[in-house]
Amino acid sequence: QVQLVESGGGLVQAGGSLRLSCAASGSTFSSNAIGWYRQAPGKQRELVASISSSGGDTNYADSVKGRFTISRDNAKRTVYLQMNSLQLEDTAVYYCNALRYYFPWGQGTQVTVSS
């Protein structure tokens, strides 16, 4: 069974940058397309970025396109989210998971953007 652990969040000023990491255990991780999701208070979870199993195809929500970059290193069983030019609206708990058949959700990592 795959276990997902998110890290790298924190408090950052608007315009700043953070890099999130999603570390996975289990042997099936590299066979799955993986997404970064976020959930802010009062809002439903949304998919902000995704990457194919090989890393050859990526997609982004319009709200983060041009600012966020998703990547993966299957040898390290890790997916990354580089977040630049952060805005107040990016404040949320960020999670990683598969796109279709979810693994158990991790605890997520809190990203807070201040003015």
N, C-alpha and C positions, 0 to 999 in steps of 0.2 A: 504494500500500500504506500502511496506517495504522501509525504509530509512536506508542507510548504511553510517556509519561514521568511517573512518580509523584514527588511531592515533599511536603514538609511534616512528615515524621516527625521524631522526636527522643525525648529522654528527658524524662519528665514525672512528677511525683508523683501518686499516687492522688488522685482528686478533681479533677484539673486537666483542661485542655482542649487540643486540637490541631485544626487544620484541614488536611486533606490535599487536594492538588490532583492531578488527572489531566489532563495536557495532551496533546492528540492532533493529529497531522498527518494529512493525507489528506482526500479529499473525501467519503468515505462515513460519517464519524463520526456526523454528525447524523441519519442514518437508522437508527441502532441503539440499542436499549435497552442500557444500560451498568450493570455491577455493580461494587461494591467487594468484593474477596475478601481473606481473610487466611489465613496459614499460620503456625502455631506449631511449634516443634520437636517431633517425634514425633506430630504430628497432620496429617490431610489438609487440603487447602485447603477453606475453607468460604465460602459467599456470605453476606455480612453485610448488604448493602443493594443495592437496584437502583432504577433509574429508567427510565421509558419514553423513547422518542426525543424526544417533545415536552416532557417534564418533568411531565406531568400525572398520572402514576401512580407511586407509590413503594411499596417493600416493604422490610421489615426482618426480620432474624432476631430471635427472641425474646430472645436474649441482649443485644441492643443497643437494642431498641425503647424509645423514650422518652429515650434518651441520645444517639443518633447521628441526624444529618439529612443526607440526600443531596440534592444539587441540581445543576443543570447550566446552563451558559451556552453555547448552541450557536454564538452569534456569536464567542465566544472559543475554541470547541472545547475546553471544559474542563468536567470534572465534579468536584464537591467533596464532601468528607465532613467535616462538622463533628462532632467527637467531644467530648462533655462528660461529666463525672463518670466519668472513666476509672478502670478497675479493673485490678488486677494481671493478671487473666485476658485483658485486651485486648492484652497484649504479643504481637506477631507482626510478620511482614512483610506489608504491605498492598499489594495489586495492584488495578488496574482492568482491565476487559476487557468485551467483549460477552457477552451471556448465552448465546447458542446457538452461533454460529460464531465462534470466537475469532480475534482478531488475534494477531500475535506478542506474547508476553508481554514487558512491560518488566522492569526490574530490581527494581521494588518499592521501598517506603520503609519503613524500620524504625521501629516504634513500641515503646518500652520504658517501661513504667509501674513506678515504684518506690514502696516504702512510706515 
